[in-house]
Amino acid sequence: MTAPTVELVDEIVAALATVSDPELDQPITDLGFVRSITLDDHGVIVRLRLPTAFCAPNFAYLMASDAQDALRMVENLGTVHVLLDDHHDSQKINAGLAANAGYRGTFGDEASDSLADLRRTFLRKAHAAAMERCVAAHLKESDLRLDEIFRLTLRDLAAGKEKTALLRRRVDVGLSICPASRVVVDDEGHPLSRVEVPMRLRFARSVRISMEGNAHFCRGLLATRYGDSDSADTPQVIDIRTTGRPQ
């Protein structure tokens, strides 16, 4: 690929990396869900794939729709087409995306749940998991007692990927990121008492373990389905443009 093409593909991949599987809280690029990126004279076609043909349609639509929205933010990309391959609702989802029909317009009476509510549910789970990771990391590096965790504030947390992830998730669900804010809070951001914290952390730990286990399981299913190696998370790039390319 030429240098301009490499730069454009990097921008596309970076945009797609902002899209996460709602249940696993990991980027679709890391999970290997981006099958291919095709550049043509009109814009870009991105094909997605999932571990099974029966992955929840609402999750599938959410990821495909988010991918389309993210790509439309890339400057001078042209027309954006996102296609979902090998899913039992591929035809319906792809038609809905092409028509900008939205979730309810795509699924009609089948869209019983609000997509916004679904998104919020999983963002809250992602926040709980990030919160538990931060607390566990802090306990390893400090002399904080278990019965003092309720006092822990964002200011007390050491800088690093765990804290960065927690702050990002707090923003996602509309919680305060003031340094004086308590780390262990409920879904609405309310601080918890000394006796409430252990139960909240047990729940958060179960959420984290479930998410990490499901992610590992999905990677295995995807690799089995498509015969991938463990490192096959790099999408195929196809450039079929006939104009505007260096000769």
C-alpha positions in Angstrom: 0.0 0.0 0.0 1.1 3.6 -0.7 1.8 5.9 2.3 -1.6 7.8 1.8 -3.4 4.5 1.8 -1.7 3.3 4.9 -2.6 6.6 6.7 -6.2 6.3 5.6 -6.5 2.7 6.7 -4.9 3.6 10.1 -7.6 6.3 10.5 -10.3 3.7 9.6 -9.0 1.2 12.0 -8.7 3.8 14.8 -12.3 4.8 14.2 -13.4 1.2 14.4 -11.4 0.7 17.6 -13.7 3.1 19.3 -16.5 0.6 18.8 -16.9 -2.1 21.5 -18.8 -5.3 21.9 -21.4 -4.2 24.4 -21.3 -7.4 26.4 -17.5 -7.9 26.4 -16.4 -4.2 26.7 -13.6 -4.8 24.2 -13.0 -3.1 20.9 -14.3 -5.0 17.8 -10.8 -4.6 16.3 -9.1 -6.4 19.2 -11.8 -9.2 19.1 -11.2 -9.8 15.4 -14.7 -8.8 14.4 -13.6 -6.6 11.6 -13.3 -8.9 8.6 -12.2 -6.6 5.8 -11.8 -3.0 4.7 -12.3 -2.2 1.1 -11.5 1.2 -0.4 -13.2 2.0 -3.7 -13.8 5.2 -5.7 -16.8 6.1 -3.7 -15.6 5.5 -0.1 -15.2 2.5 2.1 -16.9 -0.9 2.7 -16.3 -2.5 6.0 -17.4 -6.1 6.6 -17.9 -7.4 10.1 -18.2 -11.0 11.4 -19.2 -12.5 14.7 -18.3 -15.8 16.5 -21.6 -17.5 15.6 -24.5 -16.9 13.3 -26.8 -16.6 16.3 -25.2 -13.8 18.3 -27.9 -11.6 19.7 -29.3 -9.5 16.9 -29.5 -6.4 19.1 -25.8 -6.7 19.9 -25.0 -7.3 16.3 -26.9 -4.2 15.2 -25.5 -2.1 17.9 -21.9 -2.9 16.9 -22.6 -2.5 13.1 -24.4 0.8 13.7 -21.7 2.2 16.0 -19.1 1.2 13.4 -21.0 3.1 10.7 -21.3 6.2 12.9 -17.6 6.1 13.8 -16.5 5.8 10.2 -18.7 8.7 9.2 -16.6 10.9 11.5 -13.5 10.2 9.4 -12.8 13.2 7.2 -12.8 12.8 3.4 -13.7 9.1 3.6 -16.6 9.3 1.2 -19.6 6.9 1.4 -19.6 4.5 4.2 -21.0 1.0 4.0 -20.9 -1.4 6.9 -22.0 -5.0 6.2 -22.5 -7.8 8.7 -21.5 -11.3 7.3 -22.7 -14.7 8.1 -25.4 -13.8 10.7 -28.9 -15.1 10.6 -30.2 -11.5 10.5 -27.4 -10.1 8.2 -29.9 -9.2 5.4 -32.2 -7.3 7.7 -29.4 -5.5 9.6 -27.5 -4.6 6.4 -30.7 -3.3 4.8 -31.5 -1.2 7.8 -28.0 0.3 8.0 -28.1 1.1 4.3 -31.4 2.9 4.7 -30.4 4.6 7.9 -33.6 3.1 9.4 -32.5 3.0 13.0 -33.0 0.1 15.4 -36.8 0.1 15.5 -37.0 0.8 11.8 -34.8 -2.2 11.1 -36.4 -4.7 13.4 -40.0 -3.4 13.6 -42.1 -5.2 16.2 -39.1 -7.4 17.1 -37.4 -4.3 18.6 -39.1 -4.7 22.0 -36.2 -3.2 24.0 -34.9 0.3 23.7 -31.4 0.3 22.2 -30.5 3.2 24.5 -31.5 1.2 27.5 -29.5 -1.8 26.3 -26.5 0.3 25.8 -26.8 1.9 29.2 -27.1 -1.5 30.9 -23.9 -2.7 29.4 -22.1 0.6 30.0 -23.0 0.2 33.7 -21.6 -3.3 33.7 -18.4 -2.1 32.1 -18.1 0.6 34.8 -18.6 -1.9 37.5 -15.8 -4.1 36.1 -13.5 -1.2 35.7 -14.2 -0.1 39.3 -13.4 -3.5 40.7 -10.1 -3.7 38.7 -9.0 -0.3 40.2 -9.9 -1.3 43.7 -8.0 -4.7 43.4 -5.0 -2.9 41.9 -5.0 -0.3 44.7 -5.2 -2.9 47.4 -2.2 -4.7 46.1 -0.1 -1.5 46.1 -1.2 0.1 49.3 -1.9 -0.6 53.0 -5.5 0.2 52.7 -7.7 -2.1 54.8 -10.8 -3.7 53.4 -13.0 -1.9 55.8 -11.6 1.4 54.6 -12.4 0.9 50.9 -15.5 3.0 51.1 -13.3 6.1 51.7 -11.2 5.5 48.6 -11.4 8.5 46.1 -10.3 8.9 42.5 -7.5 11.1 43.7 -6.1 8.1 45.7 -5.8 5.9 42.6 -2.4 5.7 40.9 -2.3 6.8 37.2 -2.4 3.9 34.8 -4.5 2.0 32.4 -6.9 0.8 35.1 -7.6 4.4 36.2 -7.9 5.6 32.7 -10.4 3.0 31.9 -12.4 3.7 35.0 -12.6 7.5 34.3 -13.7 6.7 30.7 -16.4 4.5 31.9 -17.6 7.0 34.5 -17.9 9.6 31.7 -19.8 7.1 29.6 -22.5 6.6 32.3 -22.6 10.2 33.4 -20.8 9.9 36.7 -18.5 12.5 38.3 -14.7 12.3 37.6 -13.9 14.9 40.2 -10.7 13.7 42.1 -12.6 13.9 45.4 -15.3 11.5 44.1 -15.6 8.1 45.8 -14.4 5.1 43.7 -16.9 2.6 44.9 -20.4 3.9 44.0 -23.7 2.5 42.9 -25.0 2.7 39.3 -26.2 6.2 40.0 -22.9 7.4 41.4 -24.0 7.5 45.0 -21.2 6.7 47.5 -21.7 3.5 49.5 -21.3 2.9 53.2 -18.8 0.7 54.8 -21.2 -2.2 55.0 -22.5 -1.8 51.4 -19.1 -1.8 49.7 -18.3 -5.5 50.0 -21.5 -6.6 48.3 -21.0 -4.1 45.6 -17.5 -5.3 45.0 -18.6 -8.9 44.9 -21.1 -8.1 42.3 -18.5 -6.1 40.3 -16.0 -8.9 40.5 -18.6 -11.4 39.1 -19.3 -9.0 36.3 -15.6 -8.6 35.4 -15.0 -12.4 35.5 -18.0 -13.1 33.3 -16.9 -10.5 30.8 -13.4 -11.7 30.6 -14.5 -15.3 30.4 -17.0 -14.6 27.6 -14.4 -12.6 25.7 -12.0 -15.6 25.8 -14.8 -17.9 24.8 -15.9 -15.7 21.8 -12.3 -15.5 20.6 -12.2 -19.3 20.5 -15.5 -19.6 18.7 -14.4 -17.0 16.1 -11.1 -18.8 15.5 -12.8 -22.1 15.1 -15.5 -20.7 12.8 -13.1 -19.0 10.5 -10.0 -21.1 10.9 -8.1 -18.1 12.3 -4.8 -18.1 14.2 -4.8 -16.4 17.6 -3.3 -13.3 16.0 -5.8 -13.0 13.2 -7.3 -9.7 14.5 -6.0 -7.7 11.6 -8.6 -7.1 8.9 -7.9 -7.8 5.2 -7.4 -4.5 3.4 -8.5 -4.3 -0.3 -7.9 -1.2 -2.4 -9.8 -1.2 -5.7 -9.8 2.5 -6.3 -9.1 3.5 -9.9 -8.9 7.3 -9.5 -7.0 9.6 -7.2 -4.2 7.1 -6.7 -0.5 7.7 -7.3 0.6 6.4 -10.7 
